[in-house]
Structures are given as structure tokens and as C-alpha cells.
Amino acid sequence: MWEIKLLTVGKTRNKAIMEEIKRLSSQMSNGWRLSFDYVALAEKKDVSARTKEETIFLLSKIPKESHTYFLSAEGTEYSSENFSNILKKYKDSGEKLCFVIGGAYGFDRNLIPKNAKLVSLSKMTFSHEMALLVLVEQIYRAYTIYNNIPYAK
């Protein structure tokens, strides 16, 4: 079973978003599985200290030898087809894949590896809950492309 790990800061509290994430996740089979993990929101008032703490927590949860993508507005934007091709490459080779969604203030850039892969869902800013939903929907879309399953555009 090939697994994609999704890491976020804070749990998804919006029930409608959580239901849609569960629905999309449950429709994947044929060796695809999503796993979800989160770190608690840092309680520090100072934005820099908060971002640093959350980034450290997230980095500690990334599986070893995992190809990791950090969601960031500065990242590369992909079409659904190109994103699907990226996932196909990892799926076909059986390599671990992890996506990381930062907190309200993003990541502490000093802690993220210099050669980190950054991906942008949009130039717009999303809450971590919405970013997770959009990411899961795009992973599901990649799954349908990979398995040649019709999916509405």
C-alpha cells in the first residue's frame, strides 16, 4: 500500500470540510492511502516564535526518507495533470511522499531545508483547513488520472 502523509498545524474543526476530506480519501483504493497527522498550534504570542515552534514540530513528524513538499505561496504551481505526473513517479517507484501545511503564519524559512520542494495551490491564501481540502481534492484527482477514472472538470 502506497501512502501519502499529510501534516498540518491544528486539527480540522470544520465538519463540512472534514466530511469532504473523508469522502475523497475513502474513494481511493488500488494501493493509494492518505494518512493524516497534525501538530498543535503553538501558544506563543510572538509570530516569529510561534512560527519557529510550529515548524520544528512539523519537521519532527516528517517520515524518514520521505520526499517532502511544503505548501507555500512562493512554491511552484502545477496543473492537475503535472501534479498527477509527480505523484505517479513516486507511486510507481514506491517512494514515500509527504505534504506539509504550515500554520497561520507559514513556516520559519530558516528551518526549512534550502533545497526543499515548495508547491503552491494558488497565489491566494487559504486557511490550513481549506488548504488541506484543496490538496486532498488534487490528490484524489491525481488518483483518478492515474487509474483512468473519469472525473468532472
C-alpha positions as CSV (number, residue, x, y, z in Angstrom):
1,M,0.0,0.0,0.0
2,W,1.5,3.3,-1.1
3,E,0.8,6.1,1.5
4,I,0.9,9.8,1.2
5,K,1.3,11.5,4.6
6,L,-0.3,14.9,5.1
7,L,0.9,17.0,8.0
8,T,-0.9,20.2,9.2
9,V,-0.8,22.6,12.1
10,G,-4.0,22.3,14.1
11,K,-6.9,19.9,13.6
12,T,-9.6,20.4,11.1
13,R,-12.6,21.7,13.1
14,N,-15.0,22.5,10.2
15,K,-17.2,19.4,10.0
16,A,-18.2,20.0,6.3
17,I,-14.5,20.2,5.3
18,M,-13.7,17.1,7.3
19,E,-16.6,15.2,5.8
20,E,-15.4,16.0,2.3
21,I,-11.8,15.1,3.1
22,K,-13.0,11.7,4.5
23,R,-15.3,11.2,1.4
24,L,-12.5,11.8,-1.1
25,S,-10.0,9.7,0.9
26,S,-12.4,6.8,1.2
27,Q,-12.8,6.7,-2.6
28,M,-9.2,5.9,-3.2
29,S,-8.1,2.3,-3.4
30,N,-5.8,0.4,-5.8
31,G,-2.9,0.8,-3.4
32,W,-3.4,4.5,-2.6
33,R,-3.8,5.6,1.0
34,L,-3.8,9.0,2.7
35,S,-2.6,9.3,6.3
36,F,-3.2,12.5,8.3
37,D,-1.2,13.9,11.2
38,Y,-1.1,17.3,12.9
39,V,0.8,19.3,15.4
40,A,-0.8,21.5,18.0
41,L,-0.9,25.2,17.4
42,A,1.9,27.0,19.2
43,E,0.7,29.1,22.1
44,K,3.3,31.8,21.8
45,K,2.0,35.3,21.1
46,D,5.1,36.4,19.2
47,V,4.6,35.5,15.5
48,S,8.3,34.6,14.9
49,A,8.5,32.3,18.0
50,R,5.2,30.7,17.1
51,T,6.2,30.0,13.5
52,K,9.5,28.6,14.6
53,E,7.9,26.3,17.2
54,E,5.3,25.0,14.7
55,T,7.9,24.5,12.0
56,I,10.1,22.5,14.5
57,F,7.1,20.3,15.4
58,L,6.2,19.7,11.8
59,L,9.7,18.8,10.8
60,S,9.9,16.3,13.6
61,K,6.8,14.4,12.2
62,I,8.1,14.0,8.6
63,P,8.8,10.3,7.9
64,K,12.5,9.5,7.3
65,E,13.5,9.1,3.6
66,S,10.3,10.8,2.6
67,H,10.1,13.1,-0.4
68,T,8.6,16.2,1.2
69,Y,6.7,19.1,-0.3
70,F,5.9,22.2,1.7
71,L,2.8,24.1,0.7
72,S,3.8,27.8,0.3
73,A,2.6,30.7,-1.7
74,E,6.2,31.0,-3.1
75,G,6.1,27.4,-4.4
76,T,5.6,26.1,-7.9
77,E,2.1,26.0,-9.2
78,Y,1.2,22.9,-11.1
79,S,-1.7,21.9,-13.4
80,S,-3.7,18.9,-12.2
81,E,-2.0,16.8,-14.9
82,N,1.5,17.8,-13.9
83,F,0.7,17.3,-10.3
84,S,-0.6,13.8,-11.2
85,N,2.6,13.1,-13.0
86,I,4.6,13.9,-9.9
87,L,2.5,11.6,-7.8
88,K,2.7,8.9,-10.5
89,K,6.5,9.0,-10.3
90,Y,6.5,8.4,-6.5
91,K,3.7,5.8,-6.7
92,D,5.4,3.8,-9.4
93,S,8.7,3.8,-7.5
94,G,7.1,3.1,-4.2
95,E,8.8,6.1,-2.6
96,K,7.4,7.8,0.5
97,L,5.7,11.1,0.0
98,C,4.7,13.8,2.5
99,F,3.0,17.2,2.2
100,V,3.3,19.7,4.9
101,I,0.9,22.6,5.6
102,G,2.1,25.3,7.9
103,G,0.1,27.3,10.4
104,A,-1.4,30.8,10.1
105,Y,2.0,32.4,9.5
106,G,3.5,29.7,7.4
107,F,7.0,28.2,8.1
108,D,10.1,29.5,9.6
109,R,12.1,29.7,6.4
110,N,15.4,29.4,8.3
111,L,14.4,25.9,9.4
112,I,13.2,24.6,6.1
113,P,16.0,22.9,4.1
114,K,17.5,25.1,1.4
115,N,16.6,22.5,-1.3
116,A,13.1,22.0,-0.1
117,K,10.4,21.4,-2.6
118,L,7.7,24.1,-2.4
119,V,4.3,23.7,-4.0
120,S,1.6,26.4,-4.3
121,L,-2.1,25.6,-4.5
122,S,-2.7,29.2,-5.5
123,K,-1.4,32.7,-5.2
124,M,-4.3,33.2,-2.8
125,T,-4.0,32.5,0.9
126,F,-6.1,29.7,2.4
127,S,-6.7,28.6,6.0
128,H,-4.9,25.3,6.8
129,E,-8.3,23.6,6.7
130,M,-9.1,24.8,3.2
131,A,-5.5,24.1,2.0
132,L,-5.9,20.6,3.2
133,L,-9.2,20.1,1.4
134,V,-7.8,21.5,-1.8
135,L,-4.7,19.3,-1.5
136,V,-6.8,16.2,-0.8
137,E,-9.0,17.0,-3.8
138,Q,-6.0,17.4,-6.1
139,I,-4.5,14.1,-4.8
140,Y,-7.9,12.4,-5.5
141,R,-7.9,14.0,-9.0
142,A,-4.3,12.6,-9.5
143,Y,-5.6,9.2,-8.4
144,T,-8.4,9.3,-10.9
145,I,-5.9,10.4,-13.7
146,Y,-3.5,7.6,-12.7
147,N,-6.2,5.0,-12.7
148,N,-8.0,6.4,-15.8
149,I,-11.2,7.0,-13.9
150,P,-13.5,9.8,-15.3
151,Y,-13.7,12.9,-13.0
152,A,-15.6,16.1,-13.7
153,K,-13.5,19.1,-14.7
